[in-house]
Every structure is written in C-alpha cells, then in structure tokens.
C-alpha cells in the first residue's frame, strides 16, 4: 500500500497487529519521504526542543525556592494527562482532529508567550509559573490523543512501525538538545528567553497544520444515527478497550515496561552527579548518548522486527534496558556508562515503537483516539508512578539499589512474555458494510432504546461445540461495537437451534454498529461462525416499549 503525494494513506488492507508478525515495510526512514509527515516531524522536533528549553528555564527560576518546588514543575506539566487523557480521546474522535490540534497548539503558544512577558517584566512568581505550566500541561493532554490518531493518515500502514520509531527519536533527540540550549540561553540572555523561544516554536507546527488538508471525510451521521455525545462516546471507548484482547494486552505490556524503565529518566541526573562525578555538560553528554541510541535503534528496528517479531523485540528491549540500569548502578565509569546509554536509547525506541505501532495498526478509525488515550494514560501514569517509586527507593536505599530493583522489574516483564505475549495473527480494522440492513416496518427514532437484537441459528449437533467456540469471538465483536449485554442460548426442545441475544443502549448506537464500527475483523469472526450453520439465521429487532407506545 502506498500513500498519496501529500502524505495521506488509505485505510484498506489487512495488516499485522504488532505481535509475532513483526511486519515493517521499507527502510527506517521511509516515512520521512511523505511530505506532511516530514514537515510535521521537523515542526514537532522544533516544538519539543522549545519545551525542554522552557523546562530548564522554569526549574532554574525555582532553584532558590527549594528542591520541592523544583520537582513541582514536572508534576504540573504531567498531572493533567491523568484526568484529561480520556476526555481528550473522546473529543479527538468526535471533532475534526486537525482543527483540534490547531486550537491546542495556538492556546499553548499563547500561554508560553504569557510566561515570557511575565518573566521579562519581572512579575513571574513561583505559583504563577506553576499555574501556567499546568495550563501548558492541559494543552498537551488535550493534544496528545489527536496527535496519536492522525499518524495513520500520514503514512501507509506498513510504515507505522517506522513512523512510531521516528516519533520516539524526535522526543529523545529533543531531550538531548533542548536542555543544553536552554542552559546556554539562560547564561547568555536570561531565563525569559527560554519561554519566548518555546512560544515561537509552536509557530512551526501551526504553519504545517494550517496548510495540511487531510483526506478524512467529515464525521456525518448516517440515517438513524445522531452525533455521539461526550459521555456516551467515553463509555463506548471503554467498552471497546474492555472487549478488545489485543488492545488490553498492549496496555498490559506497556504497564510492565514503562514503570521499570522510568527509573533511568528519574535517576540519571543524580547518578551523573554522584556516581560519575559529572557536571551539567557531562549530563548533557549522557543525554546525547540516549539520543544517539534512539537514532540507531530506529534504523535497526525494521530488520529486527522482521527477524524476531514483536515479542522478540520487546524481550530484547527489556533485557538490554535492564542491563543498562545495572551498568549505571555498579558505577562502571563514564565511557562504559555512555555505551550503556546508547544501548538504552535503542532499547527504549524498540519497545515504545513496537507497542505504539501494534496499537495503531489494530485500531479502527472510529475509536482510534479514545483507545490511544488509554495508552497515553497507562504510559504517563506508569512513568509518574515509577518516578515516584524510584525516587523514594533512592532516597532511602540509594540510587544504585533503586536502579538494580528497577532492572529486576524489567527482567520480570521479559519473563512474563512467555505467558502474556503480544497477540499474533492478523487483523483488519477497516470499515466493512457487510452487515445487512435490518428489515423494519417502523423506523425507531435515534434516541429510542434500549434495543434488543435476537439472532436464531440452526446448527447440526456435531458442529455445535465448534459453533459455540466461534461465537465467543462474535461476542467480543458485539461488545466492542456497542453491545452492553450478550448471551448465547441453546433451545432445550430443539438442540440444533441456538439463540444469540444482545442489547444496545439506543437505536442510534445500533445503527453505528452497522455503519461505522463493523470492521473486516468483525466480519471474519461472523463468517467463521456462520460457516457452521445449516441455513440463514433469523434476525429480529425489538425496541423498549414506553408509555407513549401504549
């Protein structure tokens, strides 16, 4: 599959799910040939560098107020994700994602500009700084799911793994470059300029978004549907994640990797100062090693994925990252630490790209941002809780002990891959219209409901066990697409007859099952079950009766 000249790609075709298939098309840098992806990647790098420069400036302003307030900068920036990620995911699935990104980037630019003005005029106090940093964190939280969800429209699906790797490279390179530039700017011109540069950095993303014209059609409701409301859409996203084993397993694998790996980002500054005897310049050198490893890991990822698959890549990444933590814990010296951090950067890219790409290629368009929000919640929450945990361990038992314990946690995650691997096989998240239209005498109103759907099947006795097994996958399909209850019953008087029942909250939700949520994978599950029947099933639709119907 190839994208169009402007970077767009279609949604068609079956794809690997990020498990053992390990599919990756083209070279590590092939997504950069897509003009919009390349322009957004460069603009995002500019913005990420600006963000890290601002973080340095904010921390520098608070140095004289004690370590506790300095630590509040990261808390203020990261806390909004924990309570805004899920609503942001719903919003990104309901509105035009490009316009949402434009609004959030513009809002964050204004907040950064306000920080700069207050700093230049000497009116930026500690609590004002933290409050505005919190607002920037809110913008990032509302921006994140939409940013994740647009990626599949920028590159072909067989390049999603490389695109995810390049996204992680972007962040790690900015992490290496931004603090160094921020420190230099503070020394030469003053703290206010770090805020001003960050405000200007948003203009790069705004310029690219303003000229990008995605080919995604508008979300226009079909007959019998109405636009999803916020709460209903949030519940639909939660039902999808609960009923999608692939997505749940990716979230689990993230939860088993990120908290342990977060020890490196939390404790590296202390390790650089205490164990390696390095100053700010030496710490910047270590961050550069991580960035170098990220680039190398992104380059090697396509070949690695083809050789060992998604689970093999995760196992290798976890083991290598654990080894890097052990190396830093034993204080092997600066050259060895530099090499260990290069490997850690490559391992970090490998793990995050495998998980992120596995998520994106498995998600249908209608719920992509909502499910991505769950992923961001697990990722950010795991990072925050991990940082809190390792900081406390280091405070009471020492940095080396904390790093060794984190390495053990990572190795435990590697061992768990034998029993809890990423799912293999293939999935087709593309929209399917194969579900037949219901035959009705009276069309219910969109808000009418609940709706009870009953499907009667006839199956020969020898095929009954296989049919029941096949229907378990149909159950997950029904629940993912909107069913709030489901059951399969066998007629006691006619054992060859089975009755499936499921309920949906409204007629609009059921129409969404037909027209906006039924994918190629759902069709395949239903086809496998119906191949065991002796004839066509009978379907009935019943809508909850109310007093007005009497």
N, C-alpha and C positions, 0 to 999 in steps of 0.2 A: 504494500500500500504506500502511496506517495502523497505528500501534501501538495497543496496548490502553491503558486508562486509567492503568495503573501504570508505563507507560514501556516495556513489553515490545513486541517486534515479531516477527512471524513470519519464517521464512527463505525463504519461497517467492518465486517470480518471477524472471525474468531481469533482470539488471542490467548497467549499463556497467562496464567493467573499470578505469576511471581513465585510459584512453588518450584517443583523439581524440573519444570520445563526449561527454566533459565533462558528464555529466548531474549535475544538482543540483536537488532538488525543494525548494519552499518558500523562505522567507526565510533570511537568515544566522542568525537567532536561533531558528528553528523548533524545534531540538532542546530548547531550554530550556522549551518547553511540556510536555515529558514529565517528569512529576514526579520519577521516580527519577533520570533524567539530570540534571535541575536540582539536586536535592539533593546528588547525588554531585559535581557540578561545583563547587558552593559549598563543600562539605566539602573537596574536593581543593584548592581555592584557599586555604582556611584552612591546610591542612597544608603546601602549598608555601610560603606566607609564613613559617610557622614554621621550615621547613627552611632558608630563606635567612637568617632571623634567627640560627639556630644556626651557619650557616657563618660569618657575620660574627663571632659570639662566639668560635668556635674559632680563627679567624685572628687575632683580637685577643689571645687568650691566648698565641699563639705568636710574636707580633711581636718580643718581646725575645730570642727564640732564633734569629733569623736568617731570611732570605728562603727558604732551602732548606726549612726545616721548615714555614714557612707554605704553601709550594706543595704539601707533602705532604698537606694537608687535602683538596684536590681529588683528589689521587691515591688516597688512602684511601677516599674516597667513591665514586669511579668505577671503580676497578680490579675490584671483584667482578663487575661486569657482564660483563667479558671472559671469565670462566671459569664463571659461573653462569647466564648467559642461556639457553643451550641446555638444560641440565637443568631450569631453571625452566619453559621452554616445554613440555617433556615432562610435567612434573608438573602443569601447568595443564590439559593435555589429558586427563590420567588421573584427576584427582580433582575434587571439587566446587569450582569456582572461587570461589564466594562464601566458603566456609569457608577456603580457602587465603588469600584476601585478609584475612579477619578475623584469622587466625592471624598473618600477617605484620605487619599494622598494630598488633596488640596487642604483638608482640615488639618492634617499633621504638619504640613508646611506652615500654616498659619500659627499653630502652637509653637513650632520651633522658632518662627520669626518673633513671636512674643517673648520667648526666652531670651533671644538675642537682644531685643530692645531693652528689656529689663536689666540684663547684665551690663549693657553699655551705659545705662543711666545710673547704675549702682543701686538699683531697687530690687534686686533678686535675692530675697531671703531664703533660708533653708526650706521652710514649709511651702513657700510659693514654688520653689524649684521642684520639690517632690510632687506637689499638686499638678503642675504642668507636665512633669514626667509621667504621672499617672494617666493624664489625658492622652499623651502620646501612646502609652501602652494600650489604652482603649481603642485608639485608631488602628494600631497593629492587630489587635484581637479581632476587630470587625473586618479588617482587610485580609486576614490570613486564609480563611476558607475559600473566599472568592479567588484569591491568587492561586491556591492549590487547584481549584476546579477549572481554571481556564487553561492549565497546562496541556491537557489532552487535545485542546483545539488548536494548539500551536505547532504540534509535531505529529507525525504518524504514530500509531500505537506501538509499532515495533521499535520506536526510538524513545519510548517513555523512560526506559531504564537509564539511558544515557542522559536524557533531559533531567531526571531526578538527581543523577550524579553531578551534573553541571550546576544544578541549583545548590547542592551542598558545597561544591567547590567555591561557588560565589561567596557563600557566607563565611567559609573558613579563610579565604584569601582576604576578605574584608576584615575579619577578626585579627589577621596578622598585620595588615596595613593601617587600619583605622587608628588603633591606639598610638602607634608610633607617630603618625601625622598629627594626631591630637596633641600629644605631648610637645612636639616641635612647635605647633601653632601657639600653644599656651605660653611657651618660653619666649617666643618672638613677638607676638601681637597681643596676647591676653586671652582669658577664658571666653569672653563674649564671642570671639570669632569662631570658636568651635560650634556654637549654636547657630551663628549666621551661615556657616558652611553647610551645616546639616539642613537648614531651611532651604538653601539653594539647591541641595542635592535632590530634593523632591521634584524639582522642575524637570529633571531628565525623564523620570517616569511619567509625569504628566504630559510631556511632549509626545512620547511614544503612544500612550493610551489615547491621546486626542486624535492621532492620525490613523490608529488601528480601526479597521472595520471588520469585526468578526462575522463569519457566515452563519452563526447560530440563529435559527428562526426565533421570533418572539414567542413567549410562552402564552399562547392564546388557548383558552379552554375550548374543548370540543363540545358538541351537543350533549346536553345532560350534565355537563360539568360546570363548576364555578371555581373561581380562583381559590387556591388554598389559603386558609387563614393561618396566622402565625402559630398558634397553639396546636392546631390540627396538623400542621406541617412538621412541627417539632415531634409530635407523637409518631407521625409516620416515619420520620427518620430513625427514631428509637426502635420502632418495630422492625424496620429494615435491618438494623445492625444486630438486634437480638436474634433474628431469623436467618442471618447470613453466616454460615460457619466459616467461610473463607475470611470474611472481614473480622470476625471475632478472633480468629487465630492470628491474623496480622496484628491486631491490637494487643493480643497476649504476648506475641514475640517482641513487640515494642516495649511493653512493660517489663519484660525480662532482660532487655538490653540497656535501655536508656538510664535507669537509676544507677546501675553499676558504673556505666561509662561516664556519668556526670561527675564522678569523683575527680577525673582528670581536670575538667574545667574549673572545678571548685578549688582544688588544692594545688594546681600548678603554680600560681603566683607565690604561695607560701613555700613550696618545695624549691622553686628557683632561688628564693632569697635565703632560706635557712639551710637547705641541704647542698645546693650548688654554689652558694655564695655569689649570686649574680645580682646586678642592679637592674634598672629599668631597661637599659639597652640589651642586656643579656636575656631578659624575659621576652623582649620583642623578638630576639633571635629564635627562642624556643617556639613562639607562636608562628614564626616564619617556617619552622620545620614542619609544624602541623599543616600549614597551607601547602607546602611542597608535597607532603604525603598525600594530601587531598587531590592534587592535580595528578600525581602518579596513579592513585587508586582509580580515579575516573578514567584514565587512559587504559588501565588494565581490566576494568570491570566487564566490558562486553565479552572478552575472551574467557575471563574467569567464570562468568555466568554460563557460557556455553559448555565449559569443561565440567563444572561441579554442580551446577544448578543453584536455585535459590537457597535451599537448606545448607548445601555445602559452603556457599558464600557466607551465610550467617554464622556457621560454625567456625570458619576460618577467621572471620572478623572478630568474633567474641574471644577466641583464643589469642589472637595477636594483640588485641587491646588489653587483655588481662596481662599478657607478657610485658607490654609497655609499662603498665602500672607497677608490676613487680620490679622492673628495672629502675624506675624512678624511686621506688620505696627503699631499695638497698643502697642508693646513692652511688651509682657506678661511675660518676664523673660526667662532665659536660659533653664530650664527644659521643659517648655511649647514649646519654640522655637525648641528644639531638637525633641520633639514628632511631631510637625508640619512638620518639615523637613523630618522625616521618612515617614509621610503620603504623602508629596510632591514627594519624591523619588518613592513611589509606584504608585502615580498618573501619574507621568512622564513616567514611564515604560509602564503602561497600555495604555496610549494614543498613544505613539510612536509605540508600538508593534502592536496595533490594526490597525493603519494606514499603517505601513510598510508591515505587513503580508497581509492585504487586497490588497495592491498594487501588491505584488509578486505573489499571487495566481491567480490574474486576468490577468496577462500579458503573452502573447505568447512569445516564446523564441526569435523570430526574432527581437523584438523591446524592449526586457526587459531592456537592459542597457540604451537605449535612453529615455524611459519613466521614469526609475529610476533617470536619470539625471534631468528631470523636477522636480521630487520630491525633490531631493537634492537642486535644485535651490530655490524652494519655502521654504524649511526648512532653508537653510543657509541665504537666503535673508530675510526671516521673522525674524530670530534670529538677524541679523545685524541691520535691520531697527528698530526692537523692542528695542535692546540695545541702539541705538542712541536716540530713542524717550524717553525711561525711564531715561536715563542719563540726558537729557535736562530738563525733568519734575522735577527730583530730584534736579537738580542744582537750579531751580527757585522756586519750591514749597515745596521741602523737600522730603526725602526718603519715609516717611510714606504716603504722598499724592500720590507719584508715585506708590507705592505698592497697595494702595486702588484703584487707577484708573485701574491698570493692572488687579486687581481682578474683577472689573466691566466688563472689556473687555472679560475676560474668561467666566463670567456668561452670557454675551450676546451671546457668542458662544454656550454655553449649550442650551440656549433658542432657538437658531436658528435650533437646531437639529429636532425640530418638523416639520419645513418646508423644511429643507435641510439635510435630513438624509443620511447616507451611504446607497447605494442601497442594497436591499435584493435579494433573489433568488440565483440561482446557475449559474456558468459559466464554460465553458470547453475551456481552452486556448490551448489544444493540437492540433497539426497539423493534418489536415484532407486532404485526397486526393480524396474527393467525387466529386469535381468539374470536370465535364467531359472535356477531351481534345478537343480543337477546331478542327473542320474538315476543312482543308485548302488545296487548290490546290498549292499555292506558299507560302513557309515559309518566312516571313519577316526576315530581319536582326535584331539583338538585339537592335540596336540603332534607328531603324525606328519608326516613330511616328509623332504626337500623334495617338493613336489607339481609334477608336470609336466602342464600343460594343453595339449592339442593340438586345434586347430580346422581343419577341412578345408573349403575353399571351392571353388566352381566358378564360373568367370568366362569369358565369351566373349572371344575373342582381341582384338577391337577395344577392349574395355573394360579390358584388363589394365594398360596404363600408368596410367589414372585410378585403378584399384583399388590399385595399389602406392603411389601418392601418398596416397590416402585412408588407407591403413593406417599411414602414418608418424604420423598423429595418434592412431591407435589405439595404436600403440607407446607414445607419451608417456602415454596414459591408463593402460595396463597398468603401466608403470613407476611412475607417480605413486601408484597404488593398492596396490602391493606387489610387483610382479614384479622379480626380481633379474636375470633374463636374458630376452631376447626375440629371436625370429627369424621371418622370413617366407621360405618356400621355394617354388619352382615345380617341379612334378613334371616330370622330363625326359621321361618316357614319355607323359604326358598334360598338355600345356602349358596346358590350360584349368583345371587343378587347382592350387590353392595351399594350402600348409600353414603355419599360424601355430603357433608353439610359445612358451610362456613358463613359467618356473618361479617358484614362490613358496616361501618358507622352510618353511612349515608349513600343515597343513590349517586351523588357526585363522586364519592370515593370509589364506588364500584365501576363507574364509567372511566375513572382514571386507571383502574386495573386493566380495562380493555384497551385504552388508547394511549396511555402514557407511561405505563410501568411494566408491561408484559414484554420480557426480553427473549432473545434467542435461547438462552439457558432455560428459562421457564418453559418455553415451547418444547425443548428437548426432553425435559422431565415428563411433561404431559404426554408427549408422543410415545415415550418408552412405556408408560402405564397403559395407554390406550392400545398399544400393540398386543396386549394380552386379552382384549375383550372379544366377545363373540358378536358384537353389533355396536351400533352407535349409542352413546349414552343419552339419557333424557335429562334436560336441564329445566329447572323451574326457578322463578324469582318471586319472592314474597317480601312485601314492604310492611313494616309495623303499622298496624291499624290504630288510628286515633279516634277520638270522639267525633271529630268533624267528618269521618268516613261513615258514621252510622246513618 
